[in-house]
Amino acid sequence: MRTSEGIFDCGDVLLQRGGTLGNARIVYKTFGTLNAARDNVIVYPTSYSAQHPDIEWLVDVRHCLDPSRWFIVIPNMFANGLSTSPSNYDGEFPQVTTYDNVTQQRRLMNELFGVERVKMVYGWSMGAQQAYHWAALFGASVERIVVNCGSARTAPHNFVFLEGVRACLQAARTEDEAKRAMGRIYAGWALSQTFYRRELWRGLGFASLEDFLVRSWEAGFVRRDRRDLLAQLWTWQNSDISANDLYRGDLAMALAGIKARVLLMPSATDLYFQTDDNRDELRHLKDAQLAEIPSIWGHRAGNPRDNPEDAAFIDRHVEVLLDA
């Protein structure tokens, strides 16, 4: 499989909420080959705290993001520790919105690859919020989007969940303590009650529940910088496809303005991106379908690296969308 990694220099970016992200850079990775017509492009944004190595498992000939067929670009979000982030930034890091992320991602696609129109934007969680923004902001330049365990606007209950994480990160005495505590909070939200009742963590190679919490959840966040985690929390909490001059806060209008084919794929047991949010959105979308993942893996059903059943469900529905 042909791959390439690089850095796109955005320059000084004037931000949606005011201020400037100086000398901004997007770290990206590509998979496959861009064809002569430049019409085989899939954009695959990262999710909260994730970097491209964490999500590239889905880019595989055995999955829906097949690099033998598609040219797939993973742009790392601002504040994820690779692209411009508090941990690698001189001075106070400004407030960066999802809007800011996707406008610069579009510049990357236009200026670096000469791509004006993308076949699909595929995203999970915060990546799904970015996919929604691509469709709402860039009109006919986006043919399809997959909103996998995400929403057009961060819901109030989702916001409150993140407030708990923020309080934990800010209150702990040391950074290591903060991130380990955060991992334990996250573990209870990202997976369903049934997942734990059935002790499915045993099938993932963990000897006990404590082993699962330490080696999976604590370890996942300890590797990140607390400043980056807090900055991305703010981005997540303030994600809203209508919070811009184009739609002036009218979410129904923003949804109705989407020209792309939309696949909404919530998880039946997601505790913060809930199916009901997507059902409400579906009423306003022109060309959309909802396919709920019948899973007990909670939010993680949408990123089923270790869950072949949910991965097959996602592959099947995305492949149908791509061939439509």
C-alpha positions as CSV (number, residue, x, y, z in Angstrom):
1,M,0.0,0.0,0.0
2,R,1.4,3.4,-1.0
3,T,1.5,5.9,1.9
4,S,2.9,9.3,2.4
5,E,3.2,11.7,5.4
6,G,3.7,15.4,5.4
7,I,3.0,18.8,6.9
8,F,0.8,21.5,5.4
9,D,1.8,25.0,6.4
10,C,-1.4,27.0,6.9
11,G,0.4,30.2,7.9
12,D,-1.2,32.6,10.4
13,V,-4.8,31.5,10.6
14,L,-7.4,34.1,11.7
15,L,-9.8,32.1,13.9
16,Q,-13.6,32.0,14.0
17,R,-13.8,33.1,17.6
18,G,-11.2,35.8,17.2
19,G,-7.4,35.7,17.6
20,T,-4.8,34.0,15.4
21,L,-3.2,30.6,15.4
22,G,0.2,31.6,14.4
23,N,2.3,29.5,12.0
24,A,-0.3,26.8,12.0
25,R,0.5,23.4,10.6
26,I,-1.5,20.3,9.8
27,V,0.3,16.9,9.9
28,Y,-1.3,14.5,7.5
29,K,-1.0,11.0,6.1
30,T,-2.2,9.7,2.7
31,F,-3.0,6.2,1.6
32,G,-3.4,5.0,-2.0
33,T,-3.0,6.9,-5.2
34,L,-4.8,10.1,-6.4
35,N,-6.1,9.3,-9.8
36,A,-5.8,11.6,-12.8
37,A,-9.3,13.0,-12.5
38,R,-8.8,13.7,-8.8
39,D,-12.2,12.2,-8.1
40,N,-11.3,9.2,-5.8
41,V,-10.7,11.2,-2.6
42,I,-11.8,10.4,0.9
43,V,-11.0,12.7,3.8
44,Y,-10.8,10.9,7.2
45,P,-10.4,13.4,10.1
46,T,-9.2,12.3,13.5
47,S,-11.2,12.1,16.7
48,Y,-10.7,13.3,20.3
49,S,-7.1,12.8,21.4
50,A,-6.5,10.5,18.4
51,Q,-3.6,10.8,16.0
52,H,-3.5,9.2,12.6
53,P,-1.8,5.9,13.7
54,D,-4.8,5.4,16.1
55,I,-7.4,5.4,13.3
56,E,-5.6,4.1,10.2
57,W,-6.5,0.5,10.9
58,L,-9.7,1.1,8.9
59,V,-7.7,2.0,5.8
60,D,-7.3,-1.5,4.5
61,V,-8.4,-3.5,1.5
62,R,-10.4,-5.6,3.9
63,H,-12.4,-2.6,5.0
64,C,-14.6,0.2,3.5
65,L,-11.7,2.6,3.2
66,D,-9.9,0.5,0.6
67,P,-6.6,2.2,-0.5
68,S,-6.4,0.2,-3.7
69,R,-9.5,2.0,-4.8
70,W,-9.5,5.4,-2.9
71,F,-7.0,8.1,-2.2
72,I,-7.5,8.6,1.6
73,V,-6.2,11.6,3.5
74,I,-6.1,11.7,7.3
75,P,-5.6,15.3,8.5
76,N,-4.7,15.5,12.2
77,M,-6.9,17.9,14.1
78,F,-5.4,21.0,15.7
79,A,-4.6,20.3,19.4
80,N,-4.1,16.6,18.9
81,G,-0.4,16.8,19.6
82,L,0.8,16.4,16.0
83,S,-0.8,19.3,14.2
84,T,-0.4,22.7,15.9
85,S,-1.3,22.2,19.5
86,P,-0.8,23.7,22.9
87,S,2.1,21.2,23.5
88,N,4.0,22.5,20.5
89,Y,2.9,26.1,20.4
90,D,4.7,29.2,21.6
91,G,2.5,31.4,23.7
92,E,-1.1,31.1,24.8
93,F,-3.1,28.7,22.6
94,P,-6.3,30.3,21.2
95,Q,-9.8,28.8,21.0
96,V,-10.0,26.7,17.8
97,T,-13.4,25.5,16.5
98,T,-14.4,22.6,14.3
99,Y,-15.0,25.3,11.7
100,D,-11.4,26.4,11.9
101,N,-10.2,22.8,11.5
102,V,-12.2,22.0,8.4
103,T,-11.5,25.3,6.6
104,Q,-7.8,24.6,6.9
105,Q,-8.3,20.9,5.9
106,R,-10.1,22.1,2.8
107,R,-7.1,24.4,2.0
108,L,-4.8,21.4,2.4
109,M,-6.9,19.4,-0.2
110,N,-7.1,22.3,-2.6
111,E,-3.6,23.7,-2.4
112,L,-1.5,20.6,-1.9
113,F,-3.4,18.0,-3.9
114,G,-5.5,20.2,-6.3
115,V,-8.7,18.5,-5.1
116,E,-11.8,20.6,-5.4
117,R,-14.4,17.9,-4.8
118,V,-14.2,14.9,-2.4
119,K,-16.0,11.6,-2.8
120,M,-16.6,11.3,0.9
121,V,-15.7,12.6,4.3
122,Y,-15.7,9.8,6.8
123,G,-15.6,10.6,10.5
124,W,-16.1,9.0,13.9
125,S,-17.0,11.0,17.1
126,M,-15.2,14.4,16.7
127,G,-14.3,13.2,13.2
128,A,-18.0,12.9,12.5
129,Q,-18.5,16.5,13.7
130,Q,-15.9,17.5,11.2
131,A,-17.6,15.5,8.4
132,Y,-20.8,17.3,9.2
133,H,-19.0,20.7,8.9
134,W,-17.5,19.7,5.6
135,A,-20.9,19.1,4.2
136,A,-22.6,22.1,5.7
137,L,-19.9,24.6,4.7
138,F,-18.6,23.4,1.3
139,G,-21.8,22.6,-0.5
140,A,-21.6,20.5,-3.7
141,S,-17.8,20.1,-3.2
142,V,-18.7,17.2,-0.8
143,E,-20.5,14.3,-2.4
144,R,-21.0,12.1,0.7
145,I,-20.4,12.1,4.4
146,V,-20.5,9.4,7.0
147,V,-21.4,10.6,10.5
148,N,-20.3,7.7,12.7
149,C,-21.3,8.3,16.3
150,G,-21.4,12.0,16.0
151,S,-23.8,14.9,15.7
152,A,-24.3,18.3,14.0
153,R,-24.3,20.1,17.3
154,T,-22.9,18.9,20.6
155,A,-25.9,18.0,22.8
156,P,-26.3,19.4,26.3
157,H,-25.8,16.1,28.0
158,N,-22.7,15.5,26.0
159,F,-21.5,18.9,27.0
160,V,-22.0,18.0,30.7
161,F,-20.1,14.7,30.3
162,L,-17.2,16.7,29.0
163,E,-17.5,19.2,31.9
164,G,-16.8,16.3,34.2
165,V,-13.7,15.4,32.3
166,R,-12.5,19.0,32.2
167,A,-13.0,19.4,36.0
168,C,-11.0,16.2,36.5
169,L,-8.1,17.4,34.3
170,Q,-8.0,20.8,36.0
171,A,-8.4,19.6,39.6
172,A,-5.8,16.9,39.9
173,R,-2.5,17.7,41.6
174,T,-0.3,16.3,38.9
175,E,-0.6,15.8,35.2
176,D,-0.2,12.1,35.4
177,E,-2.8,11.8,38.1
178,A,-5.2,14.0,36.0
179,K,-4.9,11.8,32.9
180,R,-5.2,8.5,34.8
181,A,-8.3,9.8,36.5
182,M,-9.7,11.0,33.2
183,G,-9.2,7.5,31.7
184,R,-11.3,6.0,34.5
185,I,-14.1,8.5,33.9
186,Y,-14.0,7.9,30.2
187,A,-14.1,4.1,30.6
188,G,-17.6,4.4,32.1
189,W,-18.9,6.6,29.3
190,A,-17.4,5.2,26.2
191,L,-18.7,1.6,26.7
192,S,-22.1,0.4,27.6
193,Q,-23.4,-1.1,30.9
194,T,-23.9,-4.4,29.0
195,F,-20.3,-4.4,27.8
196,Y,-19.2,-4.5,31.4
197,R,-21.9,-6.8,32.7
198,R,-20.8,-9.4,30.1
199,E,-17.1,-8.7,30.9
200,L,-16.2,-8.3,27.2
201,W,-12.9,-6.8,28.3
202,R,-11.8,-10.4,28.9
203,G,-11.9,-11.1,25.2
204,L,-9.5,-8.2,24.6
205,G,-6.7,-9.8,26.6
206,F,-7.2,-8.2,30.0
207,A,-6.9,-10.3,33.1
208,S,-9.3,-8.2,35.3
209,L,-11.4,-5.1,35.2
210,E,-8.6,-3.2,36.9
211,D,-6.1,-4.4,34.3
212,F,-8.5,-3.1,31.6
213,L,-8.8,0.3,33.3
214,V,-5.1,0.7,33.8
215,R,-3.6,-0.8,30.5
216,S,-6.4,0.4,28.2
217,W,-8.0,3.6,29.5
218,E,-5.3,5.1,31.7
219,A,-2.6,4.3,29.3
220,G,-4.5,5.8,26.4
221,F,-4.6,9.2,28.0
222,V,-1.3,9.2,29.8
223,R,0.5,9.4,26.5
224,R,-1.2,12.7,25.7
225,D,-0.5,16.2,27.0
226,R,-3.1,17.7,29.4
227,R,-3.0,21.0,27.6
228,D,-3.9,19.3,24.3
229,L,-6.7,17.4,25.9
230,L,-8.3,20.5,27.4
231,A,-8.0,22.4,24.1
232,Q,-9.7,19.7,22.2
233,L,-12.4,19.4,24.9
234,W,-13.3,23.0,24.2
235,T,-13.5,22.4,20.5
236,W,-15.8,19.4,21.0
237,Q,-18.1,21.3,23.4
238,N,-18.5,24.1,21.0
239,S,-19.0,22.1,17.8
240,D,-22.1,23.3,15.9
241,I,-22.5,23.3,12.1
242,S,-24.8,26.4,12.3
243,A,-22.5,28.5,14.5
244,N,-21.2,30.7,11.6
245,D,-22.2,33.6,9.4
246,L,-23.7,31.3,6.8
247,Y,-26.4,29.8,9.1
248,R,-26.4,32.3,12.0
249,G,-27.2,29.6,14.6
250,D,-30.1,28.1,12.7
251,L,-29.4,24.3,12.9
252,A,-32.4,23.3,10.9
253,M,-31.3,25.6,8.1
254,A,-27.7,24.3,8.2
255,L,-29.0,20.7,8.0
256,A,-31.3,21.5,5.1
257,G,-28.4,23.2,3.3
258,I,-26.4,20.1,3.1
259,K,-26.2,18.8,-0.5
260,A,-24.2,15.7,0.2
261,R,-25.6,12.2,0.7
262,V,-25.5,11.6,4.4
263,L,-25.1,8.3,6.3
264,L,-25.9,8.6,9.9
265,M,-24.5,5.7,11.9
266,P,-25.1,6.0,15.6
267,S,-24.5,3.2,18.1
268,A,-27.6,1.8,19.8
269,T,-25.8,2.1,23.2
270,D,-23.7,5.3,22.8
271,L,-24.1,7.3,26.0
272,Y,-23.3,10.7,24.6
273,F,-23.8,10.8,20.8
274,Q,-27.3,9.4,20.9
275,T,-29.4,8.0,18.1
276,D,-32.2,10.4,19.0
277,D,-30.0,13.4,18.1
278,N,-29.5,11.9,14.7
279,R,-33.2,11.1,14.3
280,D,-33.9,14.8,14.9
281,E,-31.3,15.8,12.3
282,L,-32.6,13.3,9.7
283,R,-35.9,15.2,9.4
284,H,-34.1,18.2,8.0
285,L,-31.6,16.5,5.7
286,K,-32.4,16.2,2.0
287,D,-30.6,13.0,1.1
288,A,-29.9,10.9,4.2
289,Q,-30.4,7.5,5.8
290,L,-29.9,6.3,9.4
291,A,-28.4,3.0,10.1
292,E,-28.1,2.3,13.8
293,I,-25.2,0.0,14.8
294,P,-26.9,-2.8,16.8
295,S,-24.0,-3.0,19.3
296,I,-23.4,-3.2,23.1
297,W,-20.0,-1.6,22.6
298,G,-21.4,1.9,23.3
299,H,-19.5,4.8,21.6
300,R,-16.6,2.5,20.7
301,A,-18.9,0.6,18.3
302,G,-18.1,3.3,15.8
303,N,-14.3,2.6,16.1
304,P,-14.4,-1.2,16.2
305,R,-10.8,-2.1,15.7
306,D,-11.2,-5.0,18.1
307,N,-14.8,-5.8,17.3
308,P,-15.3,-7.6,13.9
309,E,-19.1,-7.7,14.1
310,D,-19.5,-4.0,14.3
311,A,-16.7,-3.4,11.8
312,A,-18.6,-5.6,9.3
313,F,-21.8,-3.6,9.8
314,I,-19.9,-0.3,9.2
315,D,-18.1,-1.7,6.1
316,R,-21.3,-2.9,4.6
317,H,-23.2,0.3,4.9
318,V,-20.3,2.6,3.8
319,E,-19.6,0.5,0.8
320,V,-23.2,0.8,-0.3
321,L,-22.9,4.6,0.2
322,L,-19.7,4.8,-1.9
323,D,-21.3,2.8,-4.7
324,A,-24.5,4.8,-4.8
